[in-house]
Amino acid sequence: MLSRVADSIYWLNRYIERAENIARFVEVNLNLLIDCNVVVEQQWEPLVITTGDAEMFRDRYSTPSAENVVRFLTYDETYSNSIISCLSAARNNAKSVRDAISSEMWEQVNSFYFMVKDSSPDGSLPELPDFFAAVRTASHQFAGVMDATMSHNEGWHFGQLGRLIERADKTARILDVKYFLLMPDGLGTALDELQWIALLKSTSGYEMYRKAFHQINPRDVARFLVFDREFPRSIYSCLLRAEKSLYCISGNGGTWSNSAERTMGKLRSQLDYMSIEEAISLGLHEFLDETQSRLNFISQGISETFFTLEY
Protein backbone atom coordinates (compact mmCIF):
# COMPACT_ATOMS: atom_id res chain seq x y z
CA MET A 1 0.00 0.00 0.00
CA LEU A 2 1.23 3.52 -0.81
CA SER A 3 2.39 5.42 2.27
CA ARG A 4 0.25 8.41 1.24
CA VAL A 5 -2.89 6.26 1.17
CA ALA A 6 -2.09 4.59 4.50
CA ASP A 7 -1.42 7.98 6.08
CA SER A 8 -4.76 9.38 4.86
CA ILE A 9 -6.80 6.39 6.06
CA TYR A 10 -5.04 6.50 9.44
CA TRP A 11 -5.79 10.20 9.95
CA LEU A 12 -9.28 9.96 8.49
CA ASN A 13 -10.16 7.63 11.34
CA ARG A 14 -8.29 9.62 13.99
CA TYR A 15 -10.14 12.78 13.06
CA ILE A 16 -13.55 11.08 13.07
CA GLU A 17 -12.81 9.57 16.48
CA ARG A 18 -11.54 12.92 17.77
CA ALA A 19 -14.73 14.68 16.70
CA GLU A 20 -16.80 12.02 18.43
CA ASN A 21 -14.84 12.29 21.66
CA ILE A 22 -15.21 16.06 21.77
CA ALA A 23 -18.97 15.63 21.27
CA ARG A 24 -19.03 13.11 24.12
CA PHE A 25 -17.33 15.46 26.57
CA VAL A 26 -19.55 18.42 25.74
CA GLU A 27 -22.78 16.41 25.65
CA VAL A 28 -22.16 14.84 29.06
CA ASN A 29 -21.24 18.21 30.53
CA LEU A 30 -24.46 19.74 29.22
CA ASN A 31 -26.54 16.89 30.63
CA LEU A 32 -24.78 17.19 33.98
CA LEU A 33 -25.65 20.88 34.22
CA ILE A 34 -29.26 20.18 33.24
CA ASP A 35 -29.53 17.41 35.87
CA CYS A 36 -28.07 19.56 38.67
CA ASN A 37 -30.23 21.95 40.64
CA VAL A 38 -27.28 24.23 41.25
CA VAL A 39 -24.91 26.04 38.93
CA VAL A 40 -21.61 24.18 38.80
CA GLU A 41 -18.88 26.75 38.61
CA GLN A 42 -15.74 25.99 36.66
CA GLN A 43 -17.48 23.02 35.04
CA TRP A 44 -16.49 24.03 31.52
CA GLU A 45 -12.81 24.84 31.86
CA PRO A 46 -11.80 21.17 32.42
CA LEU A 47 -13.13 20.34 28.95
CA VAL A 48 -10.69 22.80 27.43
CA ILE A 49 -7.90 21.47 29.65
CA THR A 50 -8.66 17.95 28.38
CA THR A 51 -7.85 19.03 24.83
CA GLY A 52 -4.43 20.34 25.89
CA ASP A 53 -5.25 23.67 24.24
CA ALA A 54 -6.30 25.76 27.25
CA GLU A 55 -3.75 28.48 26.47
CA MET A 56 -5.09 28.86 22.95
CA PHE A 57 -8.63 29.12 24.31
CA ARG A 58 -7.65 31.83 26.78
CA ASP A 59 -6.01 33.82 23.97
CA ARG A 60 -9.25 33.85 21.97
CA TYR A 61 -12.03 33.92 24.55
CA SER A 62 -12.50 35.97 27.69
CA THR A 63 -14.03 33.39 30.03
CA PRO A 64 -14.67 29.62 29.96
CA SER A 65 -18.44 30.02 29.80
CA ALA A 66 -20.70 27.36 28.29
CA GLU A 67 -21.22 29.40 25.12
CA ASN A 68 -17.52 30.12 24.61
CA VAL A 69 -16.39 26.54 25.25
CA VAL A 70 -19.08 25.06 23.01
CA ARG A 71 -18.20 27.47 20.19
CA PHE A 72 -14.45 26.81 20.58
CA LEU A 73 -14.76 23.02 20.67
CA THR A 74 -17.48 22.71 18.04
CA TYR A 75 -17.61 25.49 15.46
CA ASP A 76 -14.28 27.36 15.64
CA GLU A 77 -12.75 26.73 12.21
CA THR A 78 -9.51 28.43 13.26
CA TYR A 79 -9.03 25.83 16.02
CA SER A 80 -7.61 22.68 14.45
CA ASN A 81 -9.18 20.29 16.97
CA SER A 82 -12.75 21.61 16.92
CA ILE A 83 -15.43 19.23 15.65
CA ILE A 84 -15.87 21.14 12.40
CA SER A 85 -12.09 21.30 11.81
CA CYS A 86 -11.68 17.58 12.53
CA LEU A 87 -14.48 16.70 10.11
CA SER A 88 -13.06 19.03 7.46
CA ALA A 89 -9.67 17.28 7.79
CA ALA A 90 -11.35 13.85 7.75
CA ARG A 91 -13.28 14.79 4.61
CA ASN A 92 -10.11 16.03 2.88
CA ASN A 93 -8.32 12.79 3.73
CA ALA A 94 -11.23 10.70 2.50
CA LYS A 95 -11.42 12.74 -0.70
CA SER A 96 -7.73 12.14 -1.41
CA VAL A 97 -8.13 8.33 -1.22
CA ARG A 98 -11.60 7.82 -2.69
CA ASP A 99 -10.24 5.03 -4.88
CA ALA A 100 -8.98 3.15 -1.80
CA ILE A 101 -12.12 3.39 0.36
CA SER A 102 -15.70 2.39 -0.38
CA SER A 103 -18.17 4.87 -1.84
CA GLU A 104 -20.34 4.36 1.25
CA MET A 105 -17.47 5.54 3.47
CA TRP A 106 -17.04 8.68 1.41
CA GLU A 107 -20.78 9.40 1.46
CA GLN A 108 -20.89 8.97 5.25
CA VAL A 109 -17.92 11.31 5.84
CA ASN A 110 -19.33 13.87 3.44
CA SER A 111 -22.82 13.88 4.98
CA PHE A 112 -21.31 13.95 8.48
CA TYR A 113 -19.29 17.04 7.62
CA PHE A 114 -22.25 18.91 6.13
CA MET A 115 -24.50 17.95 9.04
CA VAL A 116 -22.16 19.87 11.36
CA LYS A 117 -21.37 22.59 8.83
CA ASP A 118 -25.05 23.39 8.31
CA SER A 119 -26.01 23.31 11.98
CA SER A 120 -26.48 26.60 13.79
CA PRO A 121 -23.65 27.69 16.10
CA ASP A 122 -26.20 29.73 18.03
CA GLY A 123 -28.35 26.87 19.27
CA SER A 124 -29.62 27.07 22.84
CA LEU A 125 -28.04 24.84 25.47
CA PRO A 126 -31.12 22.60 25.94
CA GLU A 127 -31.07 21.80 22.20
CA LEU A 128 -27.35 21.06 21.97
CA PRO A 129 -27.40 17.59 23.61
CA ASP A 130 -29.42 16.28 20.66
CA PHE A 131 -26.87 17.73 18.24
CA PHE A 132 -23.91 16.15 20.04
CA ALA A 133 -25.76 12.83 20.24
CA ALA A 134 -26.17 13.06 16.44
CA VAL A 135 -22.41 13.65 16.07
CA ARG A 136 -21.74 10.57 18.16
CA THR A 137 -24.17 8.49 16.11
CA ALA A 138 -22.65 9.67 12.82
CA SER A 139 -19.21 8.58 14.02
CA HIS A 140 -20.56 5.15 14.97
CA GLN A 141 -22.20 4.91 11.55
CA PHE A 142 -18.89 5.66 9.85
CA ALA A 143 -17.13 2.93 11.84
CA GLY A 144 -19.90 0.47 10.99
CA VAL A 145 -19.88 1.39 7.31
CA MET A 146 -16.11 1.01 7.18
CA ASP A 147 -16.23 -2.42 8.82
CA ALA A 148 -19.04 -3.59 6.54
CA THR A 149 -17.87 -2.22 3.18
CA MET A 150 -14.06 -2.07 3.22
CA SER A 151 -11.86 -5.13 2.83
CA HIS A 152 -10.11 -5.90 6.12
CA ASN A 153 -6.71 -5.48 4.56
CA GLU A 154 -3.79 -3.16 5.35
CA GLY A 155 -5.87 -0.04 4.76
CA TRP A 156 -8.55 -1.19 7.18
CA HIS A 157 -5.91 -1.97 9.81
CA PHE A 158 -4.37 1.51 9.44
CA GLY A 159 -7.84 2.92 10.04
CA GLN A 160 -8.19 0.76 13.15
CA LEU A 161 -4.82 1.99 14.41
CA GLY A 162 -5.86 5.61 14.01
CA ARG A 163 -9.20 5.13 15.74
CA LEU A 164 -7.86 3.08 18.66
CA ILE A 165 -4.82 5.24 19.42
CA GLU A 166 -7.00 8.36 19.38
CA ARG A 167 -9.57 6.65 21.63
CA ALA A 168 -6.97 5.48 24.16
CA ASP A 169 -5.45 8.97 24.28
CA LYS A 170 -8.80 10.64 24.93
CA THR A 171 -9.76 8.13 27.62
CA ALA A 172 -6.45 8.83 29.36
CA ARG A 173 -6.95 12.60 29.06
CA ILE A 174 -10.51 12.76 30.38
CA LEU A 175 -9.71 10.38 33.27
CA ASP A 176 -6.58 12.36 34.16
CA VAL A 177 -8.37 15.73 34.27
CA LYS A 178 -11.52 14.51 36.00
CA TYR A 179 -9.70 12.31 38.51
CA PHE A 180 -7.44 15.19 39.49
CA LEU A 181 -10.40 17.55 39.96
CA LEU A 182 -12.69 15.10 41.76
CA MET A 183 -10.34 13.13 43.99
CA PRO A 184 -9.97 15.77 46.75
CA ASP A 185 -13.70 15.39 47.40
CA GLY A 186 -14.00 11.68 46.66
CA LEU A 187 -17.69 10.81 47.03
CA GLY A 188 -18.68 13.23 49.73
CA THR A 189 -21.90 14.52 48.15
CA ALA A 190 -24.56 13.52 45.65
CA LEU A 191 -23.00 16.02 43.26
CA ASP A 192 -19.66 14.23 43.51
CA GLU A 193 -21.33 10.97 42.51
CA LEU A 194 -23.05 12.71 39.58
CA GLN A 195 -19.66 13.91 38.39
CA TRP A 196 -18.15 10.42 38.53
CA ILE A 197 -21.17 9.09 36.64
CA ALA A 198 -20.65 11.87 34.08
CA LEU A 199 -17.03 10.75 33.70
CA LEU A 200 -18.19 7.22 32.91
CA LYS A 201 -20.88 8.44 30.54
CA SER A 202 -18.32 10.52 28.63
CA THR A 203 -16.76 7.20 27.61
CA SER A 204 -20.14 5.41 27.20
CA GLY A 205 -18.99 3.23 30.07
CA TYR A 206 -21.62 3.83 32.76
CA GLU A 207 -23.84 0.79 32.10
CA MET A 208 -20.90 -1.56 31.57
CA TYR A 209 -19.24 -0.25 34.74
CA ARG A 210 -22.42 -0.94 36.71
CA LYS A 211 -22.40 -4.53 35.48
CA ALA A 212 -18.87 -4.99 36.77
CA PHE A 213 -19.07 -2.87 39.95
CA HIS A 214 -22.19 -2.22 42.02
CA GLN A 215 -21.17 1.13 43.47
CA ILE A 216 -19.47 4.24 42.15
CA ASN A 217 -15.95 4.22 43.53
CA PRO A 218 -13.12 6.40 42.19
CA ARG A 219 -10.58 3.58 42.30
CA ASP A 220 -12.90 1.19 40.49
CA VAL A 221 -13.73 3.83 37.87
CA ALA A 222 -10.01 4.27 37.16
CA ARG A 223 -9.48 0.49 37.13
CA PHE A 224 -12.33 0.05 34.64
CA LEU A 225 -11.24 2.80 32.24
CA VAL A 226 -7.55 1.84 32.29
CA PHE A 227 -7.31 -1.94 32.74
CA ASP A 228 -10.59 -3.55 31.70
CA ARG A 229 -9.88 -6.05 28.93
CA GLU A 230 -13.44 -6.25 27.56
CA PHE A 231 -14.69 -2.66 27.59
CA PRO A 232 -13.86 -1.31 24.10
CA ARG A 233 -12.96 2.21 25.24
CA SER A 234 -10.57 1.27 28.05
CA ILE A 235 -6.91 2.09 27.44
CA TYR A 236 -5.84 -1.55 27.74
CA SER A 237 -8.55 -2.83 25.37
CA CYS A 238 -7.62 -0.21 22.77
CA LEU A 239 -3.95 -1.18 22.98
CA LEU A 240 -4.68 -4.90 22.63
CA ARG A 241 -6.62 -4.37 19.41
CA ALA A 242 -4.26 -1.71 18.04
CA GLU A 243 -1.31 -4.02 18.59
CA LYS A 244 -3.03 -6.79 16.63
CA SER A 245 -3.64 -4.42 13.72
CA LEU A 246 -0.04 -3.24 13.82
CA TYR A 247 1.23 -6.83 13.63
CA CYS A 248 -1.15 -7.58 10.74
CA ILE A 249 0.34 -4.63 8.85
CA SER A 250 3.99 -5.44 9.55
CA GLY A 251 3.57 -9.22 9.36
CA ASN A 252 6.12 -9.66 12.14
CA GLY A 253 3.91 -11.60 14.54
CA GLY A 254 4.97 -9.70 17.62
CA THR A 255 8.74 -9.54 17.16
CA TRP A 256 8.86 -5.76 17.81
CA SER A 257 10.80 -5.01 14.65
CA ASN A 258 10.15 -1.27 14.58
CA SER A 259 9.81 1.60 17.05
CA ALA A 260 5.99 1.65 16.93
CA GLU A 261 5.78 -2.06 17.80
CA ARG A 262 8.38 -1.75 20.54
CA THR A 263 6.70 1.25 22.20
CA MET A 264 3.23 -0.24 21.95
CA GLY A 265 4.40 -3.64 23.13
CA LYS A 266 6.13 -2.17 26.18
CA LEU A 267 3.06 -0.13 27.15
CA ARG A 268 0.68 -3.05 26.64
CA SER A 269 3.02 -5.35 28.60
CA GLN A 270 3.14 -2.88 31.47
CA LEU A 271 -0.64 -2.83 31.66
CA ASP A 272 -0.68 -6.65 31.51
CA TYR A 273 0.96 -6.89 34.92
CA MET A 274 0.16 -3.59 36.64
CA SER A 275 -2.71 -3.10 39.09
CA ILE A 276 -4.68 0.06 39.74
CA GLU A 277 -3.17 0.12 43.24
CA GLU A 278 0.31 0.31 41.73
CA ALA A 279 -0.75 3.05 39.32
CA ILE A 280 -2.25 5.11 42.15
CA SER A 281 0.79 4.57 44.38
CA LEU A 282 3.00 5.88 41.58
CA GLY A 283 0.63 8.80 41.12
CA LEU A 284 -2.28 8.32 38.76
CA HIS A 285 -1.71 11.70 37.13
CA GLU A 286 1.94 10.84 36.45
CA PHE A 287 0.96 7.40 35.13
CA LEU A 288 -1.71 8.78 32.79
CA ASP A 289 0.53 11.60 31.63
CA GLU A 290 3.26 9.09 30.81
CA THR A 291 0.70 6.92 29.01
CA GLN A 292 -0.31 9.86 26.82
CA SER A 293 3.34 10.57 26.03
CA ARG A 294 3.92 6.96 25.02
CA LEU A 295 0.80 6.98 22.83
CA ASN A 296 2.30 10.01 21.08
CA PHE A 297 5.54 8.09 20.60
CA ILE A 298 3.56 5.18 19.14
CA SER A 299 1.89 7.51 16.65
CA GLN A 300 5.26 9.05 15.80
CA GLY A 301 6.71 5.58 15.31
CA ILE A 302 3.87 4.61 12.99
CA SER A 303 4.46 7.74 10.94
CA GLU A 304 8.22 7.19 10.71
CA THR A 305 7.88 3.50 9.88
CA PHE A 306 5.03 3.56 7.38
CA PHE A 307 4.29 7.10 6.19
CA THR A 308 7.59 8.98 5.95
CA LEU A 309 9.32 8.65 2.62
CA GLU A 310 13.07 8.09 2.76
CA TYR A 311 15.25 9.48 -0.01
ZIJO-V316773 format. One record per residue. RES is the residue in one small letter. PSI is psi in degrees with one decimal (* if undefined). Layout:
# ZIJO-V316773
res = {RES & RES}
psi = {PSI & PSI}
This chain:
# ZIJO-V316773
res = {m & l & s & r & v & a & d & s & i & y & w & l & n & r & y & i & e & r & a & e & n & i & a & r & f & v & e & v & n & l & n & l & l & i & d & c & n & v & v & v & e & q & q & w & e & p & l & v & i & t & t & g & d & a & e & m & f & r & d & r & y & s & t & p & s & a & e & n & v & v & r & f & l & t & y & d & e & t & y & s & n & s & i & i & s & c & l & s & a & a & r & n & n & a & k & s & v & r & d & a & i & s & s & e & m & w & e & q & v & n & s & f & y & f & m & v & k & d & s & s & p & d & g & s & l & p & e & l & p & d & f & f & a & a & v & r & t & a & s & h & q & f & a & g & v & m & d & a & t & m & s & h & n & e & g & w & h & f & g & q & l & g & r & l & i & e & r & a & d & k & t & a & r & i & l & d & v & k & y & f & l & l & m & p & d & g & l & g & t & a & l & d & e & l & q & w & i & a & l & l & k & s & t & s & g & y & e & m & y & r & k & a & f & h & q & i & n & p & r & d & v & a & r & f & l & v & f & d & r & e & f & p & r & s & i & y & s & c & l & l & r & a & e & k & s & l & y & c & i & s & g & n & g & g & t & w & s & n & s & a & e & r & t & m & g & k & l & r & s & q & l & d & y & m & s & i & e & e & a & i & s & l & g & l & h & e & f & l & d & e & t & q & s & r & l & n & f & i & s & q & g & i & s & e & t & f & f & t & l & e & y}
psi = {139.3 & 139.8 & -34.6 & -41.1 & -44.9 & -42.4 & -45.0 & -41.6 & -39.5 & -50.9 & -28.2 & -47.6 & -36.3 & -43.1 & -39.8 & -45.3 & -38.4 & -43.1 & -42.0 & -43.9 & -38.6 & -43.3 & -38.8 & -50.5 & -46.3 & -42.6 & -46.4 & -39.1 & -42.2 & -45.7 & -35.8 & -44.2 & -36.4 & -37.3 & -27.0 & 145.0 & -2.9 & 157.1 & 125.5 & 105.2 & 151.2 & 28.0 & -20.7 & -30.1 & -38.7 & -28.3 & -39.2 & -39.9 & -38.2 & -34.9 & -19.8 & 9.0 & 34.6 & -38.1 & -40.7 & -41.0 & -45.6 & -29.4 & -25.2 & -25.5 & 148.3 & -47.8 & 153.9 & 58.4 & 167.4 & -46.1 & -43.7 & -42.8 & -42.9 & -44.5 & -44.0 & -46.8 & -19.3 & -52.3 & -4.5 & 103.5 & -12.6 & -8.2 & 117.7 & -19.7 & 11.7 & 162.7 & -46.7 & -37.9 & -40.2 & -43.0 & -33.2 & -43.8 & -40.7 & -43.1 & -42.2 & -40.5 & -42.9 & -40.0 & -34.7 & -16.2 & 36.1 & -26.7 & -11.2 & -14.2 & 168.6 & 156.7 & -31.5 & -35.6 & -45.8 & -44.9 & -39.0 & -44.0 & -44.7 & -47.6 & -33.6 & -47.3 & -46.9 & -25.2 & -44.2 & -42.1 & -38.7 & -6.0 & 156.5 & 128.5 & -1.2 & 20.6 & 150.3 & 156.8 & -40.1 & -25.5 & -22.3 & -34.1 & -36.4 & -38.2 & -46.7 & -32.0 & -37.1 & -37.3 & -45.2 & -45.6 & -40.7 & -37.6 & -43.3 & -39.0 & -39.6 & -45.6 & -40.7 & -42.2 & -42.3 & -45.9 & -33.7 & -20.0 & -8.6 & 134.1 & 138.1 & 64.2 & -158.3 & -43.4 & -43.9 & -41.4 & -35.6 & -38.5 & -42.7 & -43.8 & -47.8 & -46.5 & -45.0 & -37.7 & -42.0 & -42.4 & -44.5 & -41.2 & -45.3 & -34.4 & -43.1 & -41.4 & -49.3 & -37.0 & -41.6 & -50.6 & -48.6 & -40.9 & -41.6 & -41.7 & -32.4 & -24.9 & -36.3 & -29.4 & -19.0 & -119.6 & 52.5 & -26.4 & 169.0 & -33.0 & -38.3 & -44.0 & -38.9 & -38.6 & -38.1 & -37.3 & -40.7 & -39.1 & -44.8 & -40.0 & -28.4 & -16.0 & 13.5 & 33.5 & 2.3 & -50.7 & -42.0 & -33.8 & -43.9 & -31.3 & -28.9 & -34.6 & 136.5 & -24.4 & 155.5 & 117.2 & 127.8 & -40.9 & -41.2 & -35.2 & -46.9 & -42.6 & -43.6 & -44.9 & -19.0 & -48.6 & -9.8 & 128.5 & -27.9 & -24.6 & 122.2 & -9.0 & 4.6 & 154.4 & -45.0 & -44.3 & -42.0 & -43.4 & -39.9 & -46.3 & -36.1 & -39.0 & -38.9 & -42.6 & -38.7 & -40.1 & -34.0 & -34.9 & -47.9 & -25.6 & 21.3 & -8.0 & 30.6 & 24.2 & 1.8 & 56.4 & -8.7 & 171.1 & -35.8 & -45.3 & -40.3 & -46.2 & -43.2 & -41.5 & -40.1 & -42.1 & -44.5 & -39.7 & -38.2 & -44.2 & -25.5 & -40.1 & -1.8 & 148.0 & 163.5 & -31.2 & -40.2 & -41.8 & -41.4 & -38.0 & -31.5 & -20.1 & 106.3 & -37.2 & -46.5 & -40.9 & -46.0 & -37.0 & -42.3 & -38.4 & -43.8 & -41.2 & -41.2 & -32.6 & -37.1 & -39.2 & -37.0 & -47.1 & -41.2 & -40.2 & -39.0 & -44.4 & -47.0 & -34.3 & -39.9 & -24.9 & -29.7 & 124.0 & 134.2 & 133.1 & *}
